[in-house]
């Protein structure tokens, strides 16, 4: 007990610890040298105990005797610290037992008699319990706000992605439509694309600003959470109460403001400016160029195609009446005079007028299908293993495991991944549209090329090693007048049944009545 009383006498009233290098003021009170200097750095230069001013010219001198007593006390082993020993009032040296709600300070019994006699006072533990309840309620609110902000961020990212895809599609469609007009309309095409880009930029800027707001709120909520958790773990009541009342939780999150994007508004300005030309530029189905439902494809001419053996690369093996091709590692022999050095094969049939539709089944990804002029080179040029869409004389759809790309003139446009292996191609030479479809698990247009085709076009294919392509046939197909001689000549005298287009109006082409890859079961094992 005596040791405890001695330790109390040798305790600095600022840091509440044993003196470290104690100094004595002119009034006789003692403090740690570092504590009193720090105190004067924040407050006026007076004694914290009696408020007597300390002259500016005076110097702090170390209390040698007191330092020796403190060192002796430190060296003497004694009982452990008293659990009841807590913070003391810096002015009166008494234990801080109460909390003054009026001034927001921890006070001692002397303070309650002198300064806080008429103030609202409660016990420290009661005030802490009340504050802990408030902080836990605040913590629950901030956690709910964090969840809401995360959800809104995800919704904002989805909206931004939709805007990107929509703007990309609009840009592609309008570019394709304007490319078929006279050169005098070039200025309007550029203006339309610029307007779309400006609208997209504005919308995405709004999205970015909203994203920054949400991220800033998340940071504020996270910082508040860390402060609260730190305070809840703090054992010192005085420090807890002092810092907890300085904690300001973030305000409410507020509703999510999605960026504005309206395709109809973008297209509406074109309709007003182009007047009579809007039917050509913005006709129904502008996004695909042809009907999008499987039932609508029945109105076009279905073509039964066959591969041309002369054009096949030496690693490509034809079978089943030249309706199936497979890429194998072992070559059949040397390259022929008309064969592709690339892993490609084209069809025996070509088309120069009218509308034509055909289907092909792929065993897996890593295949390309398209159309090309006869002048497409069959020699390898550069590092690529195919040249479909690499130049101006061909158009192609490249299907990979993780992406699908539309190629023409060396430029690629990234498309959604194709999940099905049954693909359709619609070639409308009259309107200058080449459209690719994915037919499984449902019919959906993948991409439409717009061009002015100037010569006969041959269906052409590329496939990676181990892949198989099968041309799907319609058994009841018949040749329309005028094409039988052309098809027979191009196929080298083959029977017409292996390349028989369906006469217009005689083909019923829907999800339940799709042409098979027969004769026989030609569907490869996927």
C-alpha positions in Angstrom: 0.0 0.0 0.0 2.8 2.4 0.9 4.6 1.6 -2.4 1.4 2.3 -4.3 1.0 5.7 -2.5 4.7 6.5 -3.3 4.1 5.6 -6.9 1.1 7.9 -7.0 3.2 10.7 -5.7 5.9 10.1 -8.4 3.4 9.9 -11.3 3.3 12.6 -13.9 -0.2 14.2 -14.1 0.0 14.5 -17.9 1.0 11.0 -19.0 -0.1 9.3 -15.8 3.2 7.3 -15.7 6.3 7.4 -13.5 8.4 10.5 -14.1 10.9 10.3 -16.9 13.6 12.9 -16.6 11.4 15.0 -14.3 11.6 18.8 -14.3 10.3 21.3 -11.7 8.4 24.4 -12.6 8.8 27.7 -10.6 5.5 26.9 -8.8 7.0 23.6 -7.5 5.0 21.1 -9.5 6.9 18.4 -11.3 6.3 16.8 -14.8 8.2 14.7 -17.3 10.4 16.9 -19.4 8.9 15.6 -22.6 5.3 15.8 -21.4 5.5 19.5 -20.3 7.2 20.5 -23.6 4.5 18.7 -25.6 1.8 20.3 -23.4 3.1 23.8 -24.0 3.3 23.0 -27.7 -0.5 22.6 -27.7 -1.5 25.0 -24.9 -0.4 28.3 -23.3 2.8 28.2 -21.3 1.4 27.7 -17.8 1.5 25.0 -15.2 -1.2 22.3 -15.9 -1.8 21.9 -12.2 -2.1 25.5 -10.8 -2.2 27.5 -14.0 0.7 29.7 -12.9 2.5 31.3 -16.0 6.0 30.1 -16.8 8.3 33.0 -17.8 9.5 33.0 -21.4 13.1 33.5 -20.4 13.2 30.8 -17.8 14.6 27.3 -18.5 13.4 24.0 -17.4 15.8 22.3 -15.0 16.0 18.6 -14.3 15.0 17.6 -10.7 18.0 15.4 -9.9 16.7 14.2 -6.5 13.4 13.3 -7.9 15.0 11.4 -10.8 17.0 9.3 -8.3 13.9 8.4 -6.3 12.1 7.4 -9.4 15.0 5.2 -10.6 15.2 3.5 -7.2 11.4 2.9 -7.4 11.8 1.4 -10.8 14.6 -0.9 -9.6 12.6 -2.2 -6.6 10.3 -5.1 -7.5 6.8 -4.6 -6.2 3.3 -6.0 -6.7 1.6 -5.9 -10.0 -0.4 -2.9 -11.1 -3.7 -2.2 -9.3 -6.5 -3.0 -11.7 -8.5 -0.2 -10.2 -5.8 2.3 -11.0 -7.0 4.4 -13.9 -6.7 7.8 -15.5 -6.4 10.9 -13.2 -7.6 14.4 -13.6 -4.8 16.6 -14.9 -5.9 19.5 -12.8 -6.8 17.9 -9.5 -4.9 14.5 -9.6 -8.0 12.6 -8.6 -9.3 9.5 -10.5 -11.6 10.2 -13.4 -14.8 8.6 -12.3 -17.5 10.5 -14.1 -18.3 11.8 -17.6 -19.6 15.3 -18.0 -22.1 15.2 -21.0 -22.4 19.0 -21.0 -18.7 19.5 -21.7 -18.0 16.1 -23.2 -15.1 15.4 -20.8 -14.1 12.8 -18.2 -14.0 14.5 -14.8 -13.1 13.7 -11.2 -15.1 14.3 -8.0 -13.4 17.6 -7.5 -14.5 18.8 -10.9 -18.1 17.9 -10.2 -18.0 20.1 -7.1 -16.2 23.1 -8.7 -16.7 23.3 -12.4 -19.4 20.7 -13.3 -21.8 21.1 -10.4 -24.8 22.0 -12.6 -23.8 19.9 -15.6 -25.3 16.5 -16.6 -23.0 13.8 -15.3 -23.0 10.0 -15.5 -20.6 7.2 -14.6 -17.9 6.3 -17.1 -19.1 2.7 -17.6 -22.7 3.9 -18.2 -21.5 6.4 -20.8 -19.4 3.8 -22.5 -22.3 1.4 -22.7 -24.4 4.1 -24.3 -21.7 5.0 -26.8 -21.0 1.3 -27.6 -24.6 0.9 -28.5 -24.5 3.9 -30.8 -21.4 2.8 -32.5 -22.7 -0.7 -33.1 -25.8 0.8 -34.6 -23.6 3.0 -36.8 -21.5 0.0 -37.8 -24.6 -1.9 -38.9 -25.7 1.0 -41.0 -22.3 1.4 -42.7 -22.2 -2.3 -43.5 -25.6 -2.1 -45.1 -24.4 0.9 -47.1 -21.3 -1.0 -48.2 -23.5 -3.9 -49.5 -25.8 -1.4 -51.3 -22.8 0.4 -52.8 -21.4 -2.9 -54.1 -24.7 -3.9 -55.6 -25.0 -0.5 -57.3 -21.5 -0.6 -58.6 -22.2 -4.0 -60.2 -25.4 -2.6 -61.8 -23.4 0.4 -63.0 -20.8 -1.8 -64.6 -23.4 -3.9 -66.4 -25.0 -0.7 -67.7 -21.6 0.6 -68.9 -21.0 -2.6 -70.7 -24.4 -2.4 -72.4 -23.6 1.1 -73.5 -20.3 0.0 -74.9 -21.9 -2.9 -76.8 -24.8 -0.8 -78.0 -22.5 2.1 -79.2 -20.3 -0.4 -81.0 -23.2 -2.0 -82.8 -24.7 1.3 -83.8 -21.3 2.5 -85.1 -20.9 -0.7 -87.2 -24.4 -0.5 -88.6 -24.2 3.1 -89.6 -20.8 2.6 -91.1 -22.0 -0.3 -93.2 -25.1 1.6 -94.4 -23.3 4.7 -95.4 -20.6 2.8 -97.2 -23.2 1.9 -99.9 -24.2 5.5 -100.5 -22.6 8.1 -102.8 -19.4 9.8 -101.7 -21.4 13.0 -101.2 -23.0 11.5 -98.1 -19.6 10.8 -96.4 -19.8 14.0 -94.4 -23.2 12.9 -92.9 -21.8 9.5 -92.0 -18.9 11.0 -90.1 -21.3 13.3 -88.3 -23.6 10.5 -87.3 -20.7 8.4 -85.9 -19.3 11.5 -84.1 -22.7 12.1 -82.5 -22.9 8.5 -81.3 -19.3 8.7 -79.9 -20.1 12.0 -78.2 -23.3 10.6 -76.6 -21.4 7.4 -75.6 -18.6 9.5 -74.1 -21.0 11.6 -72.2 -22.9 8.6 -70.9 -19.7 6.8 -69.9 -18.4 10.0 -68.2 -21.6 10.1 -66.1 -21.0 6.4 -65.3 -17.4 7.2 -64.3 -18.5 10.1 -62.1 -21.1 7.8 -60.4 -18.5 5.1 -60.0 -16.1 7.6 -58.3 -18.9 8.7 -56.0 -19.7 5.1 -55.0 -16.0 4.2 -54.6 -15.5 7.3 -52.5 -18.4 6.4 -50.3 -17.0 2.9 -49.9 -13.7 4.2 -48.8 -15.4 6.5 -46.3 -17.5 3.6 -45.0 -14.4 1.4 -44.8 -12.4 4.1 -42.9 -15.3 4.6 -40.5 -15.6 0.8 -39.9 -11.9 0.6 -39.1 -12.1 3.5 -36.6 -15.2 1.9 -34.9 -13.6 -1.5 -34.6 -10.4 0.1 -33.2 -12.4 2.1 -30.6 -14.4 -1.0 -29.6 -11.2 -2.8 -28.9 -9.7 0.0 -26.9 -9.5 -0.7 -23.2 -9.0 2.9 -22.0 -12.3 4.5 -21.3 -11.0 8.0 -21.4 -9.4 7.6 -24.8 -12.4 5.7 -26.1 -14.9 8.4 -25.1 -12.7 11.3 -26.3 -12.2 9.7 -29.8 -15.6 8.3 -30.2 -17.3 11.7 -30.0 -15.0 12.9 -32.8 -16.1 10.1 -35.1 -18.4 11.3 -37.8 -20.0 8.5 -39.8 -20.5 9.0 -43.5 -23.9 10.3 -44.7 -26.5 8.3 -46.5 -25.4 6.7 -49.9 -28.3 8.1 -51.9 -29.9 6.5 -55.0 -27.9 5.3 -58.0 -28.0 7.6 -61.0 -27.6 5.5 -64.2 -26.2 7.2 -67.3 -28.7 8.1 -69.9 -28.4 6.2 -73.3 -31.2 6.1 -75.9 -30.6 4.4 -79.2 -33.8 5.8 -80.6 -32.7 9.3 -79.9 -29.4 8.7 -81.7 -31.2 7.2 -84.7 -33.9 9.9 -84.6 -31.5 12.7 -85.4 -30.5 10.8 -88.6 -34.1 10.3 -89.6 -34.7 14.0 -89.4 -31.6 15.0 -91.3 -31.7 12.4 -94.0 -35.5 12.5 -94.6 -36.1 10.4 -97.8 -32.9 8.4 -97.3 -33.9 7.1 -93.8 -35.7 4.1 -95.3 -32.4 3.0 -96.9 -30.3 3.8 -93.9 -32.5 2.9 -90.9 -34.9 0.2 -92.3 -36.4 -2.4 -90.0 -33.8 -5.0 -89.0 -31.0 -2.6 -89.4 -29.0 -4.4 -86.8 -28.9 -7.6 -88.7 -29.8 -6.8 -92.3 -31.9 -10.0 -92.7 -34.8 -11.7 -90.7 -33.7 -12.9 -87.3 -36.1 -15.7 -86.7 -35.5 -19.2 -87.9 -39.0 -19.3 -89.5 -38.2 -16.2 -91.6 -35.2 -18.0 -93.2 -37.6 -20.2 -95.0 -38.3 -17.5 -97.5 -34.7 -17.6 -98.9 -33.2 -20.2 -101.3 -31.5 -23.0 -99.4 -28.3 -24.2 -101.1 -26.9 -27.8 -100.9 -23.2 -27.2 -101.3 -20.2 -29.5 -101.8 -16.5 -29.0 -101.2 -14.2 -28.6 -104.2 -11.5 -31.4 -103.9 -9.1 -29.5 -106.2 -9.0 -26.6 -103.7 -8.5 -28.6 -100.6 -5.2 -28.3 -98.7 -3.2 -31.6 -98.5 -4.1 -32.0 -94.8 -7.8 -31.8 -95.5 -9.6 -35.1 -96.2 -13.0 -35.0 -98.0 -15.7 -37.7 -97.5 -19.4 -38.4 -97.8 -19.8 -37.2 -101.4 -17.6 -34.1 -100.7 -20.0 -32.9 -98.0 -17.6 -33.4 -95.1 -14.0 -32.3 -94.6 -11.5 -33.2 -91.8 -8.1 -31.8 -90.9 -5.5 -34.5 -90.1 -1.8 -34.2 -89.3 -0.7 -36.6 -92.0 -0.9 -35.1 -95.5 -2.5 -36.8 -98.4 0.4 -36.0 -100.7 2.0 -32.9 -102.2 0.1 -29.7 -102.9 -1.9 -29.8 -106.2 -1.8 -26.9 -108.7 -5.1 -25.5 -107.5 -5.0 -26.4 -103.8 -4.5 -24.0 -100.9 -1.2 -23.9 -99.1 -3.3 -22.8 -96.2 -5.6 -25.1 -94.2 -8.5 -24.1 -96.4 -11.0 -25.5 -98.8 -13.7 -23.7 -100.9 -17.0 -25.0 -102.4 -17.5 -26.0 -106.0 -20.5 -23.6 -106.3 -20.4 -19.9 -106.6 -23.1 -17.2 -106.6 -23.2 -13.9 -108.5 -26.9 -12.8 -108.1 -29.9 -13.5 -106.0 -30.2 -14.6 -102.4 -28.6 -17.8 -101.1 -28.6 -19.6 -97.7 -26.5 -22.6 -96.5 -25.7 -24.3 -93.2 -22.6 -26.0 -91.8 -21.9 -28.0 -88.7 -18.6 -27.7 -86.9 -17.2 -30.4 -84.6 -15.5 -27.8 -82.4 -14.2 -24.3 -82.3 -11.1 -22.9 -84.2 -12.9 -22.8 -87.5 -13.6 -20.0 -90.0 -16.3 -19.8 -92.6 -16.9 -17.1 -95.2 -17.1 -16.1 -98.9 -14.3 -15.0 -101.3 -13.7 -14.0 -104.9 -12.0 -16.4 -107.2 -8.8 -14.2 -107.1 -8.2 -15.0 -103.4 -4.6 -16.2 -103.3 -4.0 -19.9 -102.5 -0.4 -19.3 -101.5 0.7 -18.5 -97.9 1.5 -14.9 -97.3 2.8 -13.9 -93.8 2.5 -15.9 -90.6 -1.2 -16.6 -90.7 -2.6 -20.1 -91.4 -5.6 -18.6 -93.2 -6.4 -15.6 -95.4 -10.2 -15.4 -95.1 -11.0 -11.8 -94.4 -7.3 -10.8 -94.3 -7.8 -8.7 -97.5 -10.5 -6.9 -99.6 -11.5 -10.0 -101.6 -13.0 -12.1 -98.8 -15.2 -11.9 -95.7 -15.1 -14.4 -92.8 -16.4 -15.3 -89.4 -13.6 -16.8 -87.1 -14.9 -18.9 -84.2 -12.5 -19.5 -81.4 -12.9 -21.0 -77.9 -13.0 -17.7 -76.1 -14.2 -15.3 -78.8 -15.8 -14.8 -82.2 -14.5 -12.3 -84.7 -15.8 -10.9 -88.0 -12.9 -10.3 -90.5 -12.7 -8.2 -93.7 -9.9 -6.3 -95.3 -7.5 -7.2 -92.4 -9.8 -5.6 -89.8 -11.5 -7.7 -87.1 -14.6 -6.9 -85.0 -15.0 -8.9 -81.8 -18.4 -10.6 -81.3 -20.0 -12.6 -78.5 -18.8 -16.2 -78.0 -20.8 -18.7 -80.0 -22.1 -21.6 -77.9 -23.6 -23.7 -80.7 -21.8 -25.6 -83.5 -24.6 -25.3 -86.2 -24.0 -22.2 -88.2 -26.0 -20.5 -91.1 -24.8 -18.1 -93.8 -27.2 -15.9 -95.8 -25.8 -14.1 -98.8 -28.1 -11.5 -100.4 -26.3 -10.2 -103.4 -29.1 -7.9 -104.4 -29.0 -5.9 -101.1 -25.3 -6.4 -100.5 -25.7 -8.2 -97.2 -23.7 -11.2 -95.9 -25.1 -12.4 -92.5 -23.8 -15.2 -90.3 -26.1 -17.0 -87.8 -25.7 -19.2 -84.8 -28.5 -21.8 -84.9 -27.9 -23.7 -81.6 -29.3 -23.6 -79.0 -31.4 -20.9 -80.6 -31.3 -18.9 -83.8 -29.4 -15.6 -83.4 -27.7 -13.3 -85.9 -23.9 -12.9 -85.2 -22.8 -10.3 -87.8 -23.8 -8.7 -91.1 -21.3 -7.4 -93.6 -22.6 -4.7 -96.0 -20.8 -4.4 -99.4 -21.2 -4.0 -103.1 -20.3 -7.5 -104.4 -18.7 -7.2 -107.9 -18.1 -10.8 -108.9 -18.9 -14.5 -108.2 -18.5 -15.5 -104.5 -17.4 -18.9 -103.4 -18.2 -20.2 -99.9 -14.8 -20.9 -98.2 -13.7 -22.6 -95.0 -10.6 -22.9 -92.7 -10.3 -25.5 -89.9 -7.6 -26.4 -87.3 -6.1 -29.8 -87.0 -8.6 -32.4 -85.6 -11.6 -30.3 -86.6 -14.4 -31.5 -88.9 -16.9 -29.4 -91.0 -20.0 -30.9 -92.5 -22.2 -29.1 -95.1 -25.9 -29.7 -94.2 -28.1 -30.8 -97.1 -31.9 -30.5 -97.6 -32.9 -33.9 -99.2 -36.0 -32.5 -101.1 -34.1 -29.6 -102.7 -34.3 -29.0 -106.4 -32.4 -26.7 -108.7 -34.2 -23.6 -109.9 -34.0 -22.8 -113.6 -30.8 -21.2 -114.8 -28.6 -22.6 -112.0 -28.4 -26.2 -112.9 -25.9 -25.7 -115.7 -23.8 -23.4 -113.6 -23.7 -25.8 -110.7 -23.0 -28.8 -112.9 -20.1 -27.0 -114.6 -18.5 -25.8 -111.3 -18.8 -29.2 -109.7 -17.0 -30.9 -112.6 -20.0 -32.9 -113.7 -21.2 -34.1 -110.3 -24.8 -35.1 -109.9 -27.2 -32.2 -109.2 -28.4 -33.9 -106.0 -25.2 -33.0 -104.3 -25.6 -29.3 -105.0 -29.3 -28.7 -105.2 -30.7 -25.4 -104.0 -34.3 -25.3 -102.9 -36.6 -23.5 -105.2 -38.0 -20.2 -103.7 -41.1 -20.9 -101.7 -40.7 -24.6 -101.4 -38.4 -24.7 -98.3 -39.9 -24.9 -94.9 -37.1 -23.9 -92.5 -38.0 -23.7 -88.8 -36.7 -25.0 -85.5 -38.7 -28.2 -85.9 -38.0 -28.7 -89.6 -34.3 -28.0 -90.1 -32.3 -29.6 -92.9 -30.2 -32.4 -91.7 -26.6 -33.3 -92.5 -27.8 -36.4 -94.4 -27.5 -38.7 -96.4 -27.0 -41.0 -93.5 -26.0 -39.6 -90.2 -23.5 -37.0 -91.1 -23.6 -35.2 -87.8 -20.1 -35.5 -86.2 -19.6 -36.6 -82.6 -19.1 -33.3 -80.7 
